[in-house]
Amino acid sequence: MSYTRELKKALKDTGSTYWFLLKIMIPISIIVKVLDYYGLIETIGQALNPAMGVVGLPGEFGLVVATAMLVNIYGAAIVLFTLSLTYTYTVAEVSILACMMLIAHTLPIEARIAQKAGVRLWFTLSFRIILAFVFGFILHIIFSTFHLFQGKNVMIWQPGYTDPTLFEWAISQVGYYFMIFLIILSLTIFLRILKNTGALERINNFLKPGMRFLGMSKNAAIIPIIGNTLGLAYGGGVIVKEAKNKSISKKDIFLSLSFLGLSHSLIEDTLLTLAIGASIFAIFFGRIAFTIIVIVILAKIVNMLSKKTFEKYLMNN
């Protein structure tokens, strides 16, 4: 095996993957920034205010949820920090909010990535938004019934600035895109090493029982692995490339990306929501349990559908 040849292949794959992601992320980031500049995200947040009562949250959390859905969890955390300077919240309220944000965030970019991998855009958006509220409602019932996490919430994370200028935003975006390039390069090299050494096949075989329980084959294991470690945005390009691999069926693509829609970036996002005061039992253990239950049910539903119906309504050509 020529290390120079492998490195050239890795750089070529990284370049194509990175360019694919930039074509999605840059236009969407600019559009979202324009929406934010003209106050449209706040308008959407106000429209969500009444829905917050369904999950036991104060109305002003609508803006936090809208920011998470359209921007990202960091932006939503900044909004929450600003609100916490005026209002007092319980750990239960912040935990419910955090779980909803973990499921439904950065939707314009992540839903587009899932679409490129083969899943219908309408399904990804409705699936993540609806189930974010379903999970929030379940947690609200559990917390209120058993009087859990009713103490005052304390945020240990504080933003460097809450209202960045256009220049500061542009600089942060450049740094963000550069970091994505480094992550994709590292991941591409790592995957090539796993494939060339046979380690990936051993990992797939090890995860085979768990994947079968979720209704997927072992060949789809790499998609949840990438998504749960790096997230959909960081690993999106590589996820799309792996999803288009002929060894992965359309059903595996659909179920694995649905899995990631509910549970991804388990390290970074979990630590951030933990830092804003959410309970680890809800944001980590609760979210994983909820994801497994939903995917098992979804797999059974998919198996009941004809191939024609499944591909027509849930998958892109």
C-alpha positions as a printed NumPy array, in Angstrom:
array([[  0.   ,   0.   ,   0.   ],
       [  1.441,   3.36 ,  -1.047],
       [  0.935,   5.931,   1.707],
       [  1.461,   8.759,  -0.779],
       [ -1.223,   7.383,  -3.095],
       [ -3.622,   6.868,  -0.183],
       [ -3.014,  10.4  ,   1.051],
       [ -3.715,  11.817,  -2.421],
       [ -6.961,   9.843,  -2.573],
       [ -7.916,  11.105,   0.887],
       [ -7.224,  14.71 ,  -0.119],
       [ -9.243,  14.266,  -3.319],
       [-12.176,  12.762,  -1.401],
       [-11.925,  15.51 ,   1.216],
       [-11.967,  18.22 ,  -1.446],
       [-15.074,  16.872,  -3.18 ],
       [-16.861,  16.294,   0.121],
       [-15.91 ,  19.732,   1.438],
       [-17.087,  21.469,  -1.727],
       [-20.363,  19.568,  -1.558],
       [-20.925,  20.793,   2.013],
       [-19.969,  24.396,   1.258],
       [-22.55 ,  24.537,  -1.542],
       [-25.192,  23.663,   1.05 ],
       [-23.967,  25.487,   4.126],
       [-22.856,  28.898,   2.83 ],
       [-26.114,  29.873,   1.034],
       [-28.269,  28.58 ,   3.89 ],
       [-26.131,  30.345,   6.514],
       [-26.499,  33.639,   4.628],
       [-30.271,  33.188,   4.288],
       [-30.635,  32.42 ,   8.001],
       [-28.496,  35.456,   8.862],
       [-30.759,  37.662,   6.727],
       [-33.837,  36.228,   8.49 ],
       [-32.224,  36.991,  11.832],
       [-31.206,  40.505,  10.765],
       [-34.764,  41.426,   9.799],
       [-36.242,  39.893,  12.951],
       [-38.036,  37.049,  11.194],
       [-36.623,  34.405,  13.542],
       [-38.087,  36.341,  16.457],
       [-41.418,  36.439,  14.612],
       [-41.311,  32.672,  14.181],
       [-40.434,  32.351,  17.862],
       [-43.475,  34.389,  18.833],
       [-45.648,  32.128,  16.684],
       [-44.309,  29.155,  18.652],
       [-45.105,  30.731,  22.043],
       [-48.551,  29.08 ,  22.427],
       [-47.074,  25.663,  21.574],
       [-44.63 ,  25.927,  24.478],
       [-47.475,  25.461,  26.951],
       [-48.132,  21.983,  25.534],
       [-44.731,  20.825,  26.788],
       [-44.917,  22.797,  30.028],
       [-42.52 ,  25.558,  29.03 ],
       [-42.897,  29.348,  29.34 ],
       [-43.937,  31.148,  26.162],
       [-40.662,  33.036,  25.725],
       [-38.923,  29.702,  25.064],
       [-40.528,  29.822,  21.613],
       [-37.722,  32.133,  20.493],
       [-35.107,  29.729,  21.878],
       [-36.654,  26.789,  20.008],
       [-36.996,  28.809,  16.775],
       [-33.339,  29.865,  17.014],
       [-32.243,  26.271,  17.538],
       [-34.308,  25.046,  14.592],
       [-33.098,  27.684,  12.144],
       [-29.601,  28.507,  13.435],
       [-28.012,  26.056,  15.899],
       [-27.877,  25.075,  19.564],
       [-25.161,  27.645,  20.321],
       [-27.373,  30.455,  19.05 ],
       [-30.286,  29.113,  21.079],
       [-28.086,  28.902,  24.189],
       [-27.235,  32.587,  23.76 ],
       [-30.945,  33.447,  23.649],
       [-31.561,  31.32 ,  26.75 ],
       [-28.685,  33.039,  28.562],
       [-30.191,  36.44 ,  27.739],
       [-33.599,  35.338,  29.032],
       [-32.067,  33.892,  32.204],
       [-30.818,  37.37 ,  33.125],
       [-34.464,  38.374,  33.596],
       [-36.339,  35.148,  34.353],
       [-35.761,  32.147,  36.607],
       [-36.239,  28.631,  35.27 ],
       [-36.218,  25.135,  36.748],
       [-33.876,  22.316,  35.778],
       [-36.917,  20.444,  34.444],
       [-37.854,  23.305,  32.101],
       [-34.324,  23.67 ,  30.765],
       [-33.992,  19.887,  30.389],
       [-37.184,  19.704,  28.309],
       [-36.02 ,  22.66 ,  26.223],
       [-32.573,  21.119,  25.731],
       [-34.01 ,  17.78 ,  24.588],
       [-36.242,  19.516,  22.064],
       [-33.27 ,  21.502,  20.743],
       [-31.124,  18.369,  20.512],
       [-33.684,  16.758,  18.22 ],
       [-34.73 ,  19.798,  16.152],
       [-31.762,  22.08 ,  15.449],
       [-29.92 ,  23.464,  12.413],
       [-32.753,  22.066,  10.304],
       [-32.107,  24.016,   7.062],
       [-28.624,  22.512,   6.743],
       [-29.098,  19.091,   8.316],
       [-32.386,  18.358,   6.543],
       [-30.775,  19.327,   3.24 ],
       [-27.877,  16.946,   3.946],
       [-30.336,  14.13 ,   4.7  ],
       [-32.136,  14.976,   1.465],
       [-28.886,  14.687,  -0.501],
       [-28.343,  11.291,   1.12 ],
       [-31.738,  10.165,  -0.161],
       [-34.412,  10.945,   2.453],
       [-37.341,  13.173,   1.491],
       [-37.065,  16.716,   2.836],
       [-40.672,  16.824,   4.037],
       [-40.156,  13.693,   6.116],
       [-36.966,  14.861,   7.825],
       [-38.443,  18.238,   8.777],
       [-41.783,  16.932,  10.023],
       [-40.181,  13.91 ,  11.723],
       [-37.725,  15.969,  13.759],
       [-40.057,  18.854,  14.624],
       [-43.01 ,  16.663,  15.624],
       [-40.908,  14.237,  17.652],
       [-39.118,  17.106,  19.396],
       [-42.501,  18.167,  20.769],
       [-43.536,  14.562,  21.486],
       [-40.368,  13.968,  23.511],
       [-40.82 ,  17.302,  25.26 ],
       [-44.41 ,  16.397,  26.165],
       [-43.368,  12.984,  27.521],
       [-40.661,  14.574,  29.68 ],
       [-43.111,  17.222,  30.895],
       [-45.57 ,  14.515,  32.021],
       [-42.818,  12.524,  33.768],
       [-41.221,  15.531,  35.488],
       [-44.507,  17.058,  36.635],
       [-46.012,  13.749,  37.783],
       [-43.019,  12.713,  39.871],
       [-41.899,  16.287,  40.756],
       [-38.446,  15.769,  39.279],
       [-35.773,  18.443,  38.717],
       [-37.874,  21.258,  40.168],
       [-34.875,  23.144,  41.577],
       [-33.579,  26.42 ,  40.155],
       [-31.548,  26.058,  36.974],
       [-27.97 ,  27.355,  36.91 ],
       [-26.119,  28.027,  33.649],
       [-22.376,  27.453,  33.914],
       [-21.855,  28.313,  30.219],
       [-21.803,  31.97 ,  29.214],
       [-21.367,  33.364,  25.689],
       [-18.424,  35.55 ,  24.758],
       [-20.838,  37.99 ,  23.099],
       [-24.572,  37.86 ,  22.563],
       [-24.964,  40.23 ,  19.601],
       [-22.117,  39.744,  17.093],
       [-21.504,  42.323,  14.403],
       [-21.653,  41.29 ,  10.762],
       [-17.837,  41.219,  10.672],
       [-17.636,  39.045,  13.809],
       [-20.221,  36.702,  12.327],
       [-18.295,  36.435,   9.035],
       [-15.021,  35.702,  10.857],
       [-16.706,  33.024,  12.979],
       [-18.128,  31.432,   9.819],
       [-14.698,  31.311,   8.16 ],
       [-13.261,  29.639,  11.254],
       [-16.201,  27.238,  11.304],
       [-15.711,  26.216,   7.676],
       [-11.963,  25.759,   8.174],
       [-12.619,  23.504,  11.164],
       [-15.039,  21.462,   9.058],
       [-12.312,  20.946,   6.428],
       [ -9.883,  19.642,   9.05 ],
       [-12.525,  17.347,  10.529],
       [-13.485,  15.926,   7.128],
       [ -9.81 ,  15.36 ,   6.218],
       [ -9.153,  13.58 ,   9.512],
       [-12.304,  11.502,   9.173],
       [-11.575,  10.564,   5.545],
       [ -8.056,   9.379,   6.42 ],
       [ -9.365,   7.491,   9.44 ],
       [-12.07 ,   5.732,   7.391],
       [ -9.567,   4.726,   4.706],
       [ -7.347,   3.224,   7.41 ],
       [-10.298,   1.31 ,   8.88 ],
       [-11.329,  -0.022,   5.46 ],
       [ -7.809,  -0.936,   4.297],
       [ -6.958,  -2.753,   7.541],
       [-10.25 ,  -4.604,   7.76 ],
       [-11.083,  -2.897,  11.066],
       [-14.293,  -1.431,   9.657],
       [-15.621,  -4.89 ,   8.828],
       [-14.847,  -6.064,  12.366],
       [-16.65 ,  -3.012,  13.795],
       [-19.645,  -3.717,  11.569],
       [-19.75 ,  -7.349,  12.702],
       [-19.541,  -6.276,  16.346],
       [-22.467,  -3.876,  15.882],
       [-24.495,  -6.313,  13.76 ],
       [-26.843,  -7.479,  16.583],
       [-27.647,  -3.908,  17.592],
       [-28.191,  -2.833,  14.005],
       [-30.483,  -5.821,  13.394],
       [-32.527,  -4.856,  16.478],
       [-32.995,  -1.393,  14.955],
       [-34.074,  -2.887,  11.646],
       [-30.827,  -2.164,   9.784],
       [-27.992,  -4.209,   8.329],
       [-24.441,  -4.073,   9.629],
       [-23.339,  -2.144,   6.521],
       [-25.196,   0.932,   7.77 ],
       [-23.272,   1.032,  11.073],
       [-20.764,   3.596,   9.823],
       [-23.471,   6.267,   9.36 ],
       [-24.618,   6.341,  13.019],
       [-20.981,   6.135,  14.124],
       [-20.035,   9.24 ,  12.134],
       [-23.183,  11.13 ,  13.064],
       [-23.032,  10.338,  16.769],
       [-19.401,  11.366,  17.085],
       [-19.217,  14.362,  14.734],
       [-22.829,  15.297,  14.052],
       [-24.744,  15.735,  10.806],
       [-23.248,  19.102,   9.904],
       [-19.583,  18.176,  10.463],
       [-19.784,  14.669,   9.048],
       [-22.55 ,  15.418,   6.566],
       [-20.514,  15.129,   3.405],
       [-18.964,  11.84 ,   4.459],
       [-22.382,  10.563,   5.547],
       [-23.816,  11.38 ,   2.115],
       [-20.917,   9.614,   0.416],
       [-21.322,   6.507,   2.573],
       [-25.107,   6.588,   2.114],
       [-24.644,   6.433,  -1.659],
       [-22.471,   3.33 ,  -1.304],
       [-24.176,   0.493,  -3.167],
       [-23.636,  -1.825,  -0.186],
       [-26.086,   0.25 ,   1.863],
       [-29.763,  -0.258,   1.028],
       [-32.322,   2.537,   0.814],
       [-33.996,   1.188,   3.928],
       [-30.69 ,   1.349,   5.819],
       [-30.14 ,   4.921,   4.612],
       [-33.632,   5.942,   5.695],
       [-33.502,   4.342,   9.137],
       [-29.919,   5.363,   9.926],
       [-30.552,   9.002,   8.994],
       [-33.833,   8.943,  10.928],
       [-31.834,   7.635,  13.879],
       [-29.389,  10.514,  13.514],
       [-32.243,  12.985,  13.217],
       [-33.145,  12.153,  16.802],
       [-29.726,  11.401,  18.232],
       [-26.442,  12.724,  16.873],
       [-23.364,  14.592,  18.074],
       [-23.649,  12.843,  21.425],
       [-20.449,  14.385,  22.785],
       [-20.424,  18.062,  21.791],
       [-24.164,  18.76 ,  21.944],
       [-24.601,  16.826,  25.176],
       [-21.801,  18.767,  26.876],
       [-23.227,  22.095,  25.709],
       [-26.757,  21.38 ,  26.935],
       [-25.318,  20.003,  30.158],
       [-23.501,  23.331,  30.599],
       [-26.74 ,  25.313,  30.288],
       [-28.172,  23.348,  33.208],
       [-30.024,  20.398,  31.642],
       [-30.168,  16.996,  33.342],
       [-27.878,  14.307,  31.932],
       [-30.636,  11.737,  32.488],
       [-32.865,  13.559,  29.998],
       [-30.416,  14.859,  27.393],
       [-28.326,  11.684,  27.136],
       [-29.96 ,   8.561,  28.541],
       [-33.518,   9.732,  27.893],
       [-32.761,  10.823,  24.334],
       [-31.02 ,   7.545,  23.472],
       [-33.883,   5.482,  24.901],
       [-36.459,   7.596,  23.051],
       [-34.484,   7.268,  19.807],
       [-34.233,   3.485,  20.045],
       [-37.966,   3.1  ,  20.742],
       [-38.936,   5.389,  17.844],
       [-36.583,   3.723,  15.341],
       [-37.757,   0.211,  16.273],
       [-41.357,   1.333,  15.681],
       [-40.396,   3.156,  12.471],
       [-38.582,   0.064,  11.156],
       [-41.724,  -2.022,  11.681],
       [-43.791,   0.582,   9.814],
       [-41.319,   0.659,   6.922],
       [-41.416,  -3.153,   6.707],
       [-45.196,  -2.96 ,   6.312],
       [-44.903,  -0.642,   3.318],
       [-44.469,  -1.885,  -0.21 ],
       [-41.159,  -1.081,  -1.872],
       [-42.944,   1.18 ,  -4.345],
       [-44.728,   3.171,  -1.618],
       [-41.584,   3.463,   0.493],
       [-39.43 ,   4.768,  -2.333],
       [-42.129,   7.04 ,  -3.75 ],
       [-43.043,   8.914,  -0.577],
       [-40.019,   8.603,   1.727],
       [-36.959,   8.441,  -0.546],
       [-35.576,  10.617,  -3.328],
       [-34.824,   9.051,  -6.662]])
